[in-house]
Amino acid sequence: MPTPPVEVAHIFRQHGPAYRLAHPLPRQQQRVMRAIEVCRSAVLGGHVEACSHCQQTRISYNSCRNRHCPKCQHAERARWLEARQAELLPVEYFHVVFTLPEELAAIALQNKEVIYGLLFRTAAETMLTIARDPKHLGAEIGFFAILHTWGQNLLHHPHLHCVVPGGGLSPGYERWIACRPGFFLPVKVLSRLFRRLFLTALRQAFEAGSLQFFGGLAALRQRPDFTRYLQPLEEKKWVVYAKPPFGGAQQALRYLGRYTHRVAISNERLLALTEREVRFQWKDYRHQHKQKSRVMTVSTDEFIRRFLLHTLPPGFQRIRHFGFLANCHRQEKLALCRQFLAAPVTELLPLPAAGRQQISPFPAESLAICRQCGRGVMQRIQILPACRWLMRAQDTS
């Protein structure tokens, strides 16, 4: 008999109540755990569907729609891709990654909103500044930036993925300036400027009293200790690297479909759950054979701890737009880009099948073909009310 699939929800349901008793958690982490525990269960209610042909019935429970939930990102990803499709340009796309040093990742863990915000701001300023320099590109670029805070082993590893078209608008908005084929901007120059801008912004945040330090970092509350902590980072090489270019708009969108709405770990990577341990697949990108899939085993408490490291502050935007893709003037400047590139919206490539959802005024569930007969359409016939008392009963049991 095949082993039943493991989900993060299973781990939280079985071990979450005990973990919360043993480890006092911030309210946001508690909300994330509870949302994942009850996702697509009777607690949130749902509806009953019946086939229009064979009268087969099916119960569908509601999703929690929490952005940390592995089961709730597919629909959000598809909607986001639909919105981005009309913004793609017929040029080569590049992928640039900005990574915080390990020493700053420790500070970020205690100051998520401040440090993640600085990461977005300084990485964007770095890209825009170097791109405007006539020695490099001499143009105003536009790009998406996507925050990831995890590595394959689920430990805290904050980094920013930037997806950028290979070129930009000239200073007077008179023409499109294309970058060299296969080369966007020099990563060594990006790394040095990013380091300087981030450390400057971090010191300003310290002087403004915006940073908090606890536990092993408590000594950094004193200015001399904070200054000494940052000194080695001024000479350290910061990791900024450019992955191989995607190619055209179609390849960029296909990549974005896999990457934008990821969570710390997908259910597909989970292998087994026991009373004490969780096993999951991972890849060690520092190893020579970095694409080889490995297996990691951790205690259930350690798995939950690592997963919760990546809980974002309420309302924090983990996907942002900059340059000519910034929200305030996106449509106007994209129209200029298309004019210079002779690329009207109607000529853009269609959305890849992997990220496409059927567009309809009706709920997607009502359009599902019956799996029993393959001929009828599943139609909603009854609403199931939420049963939140089930969650309260579970917590007190």
Secondary structure, 3 states (H helix, E strand, C coil): CCCCCCCHHHHHHHHHHHHHHHCCCCHHHHHHHHHHHHCCCHHHCEEEEEECCCCCEEEEECCCCCCCCCCCHHHHHHHHHHHHHCCCCCCCEEEEEEECCHHHHHHHHHCHHHHHHHHHHHHHHHHHHHHHCCCCCCCECEEEEEEEEECCCCCEEEEEEEEEECEEECCCCCCEEECCCCCCCCHHHHHHHHHHHHHHHHHHHHHCCCCCCCHHHHHHHCHHHHHHHHHHHHCCCCCEEEEEEEECHHHHHHHHHHHCCCCCCCHHHEEEECCCEEEEEECCCCCCCCCCCEEEEEEHHHHHHHHHCCCCCCCCCCEEEEECCCHHHHHHHHHHHHHHHCCCHHHCCCCCHHHCCCCCCCCHHHHCECCCCCCCEEEEEEEECCCCHHHHHHHHC
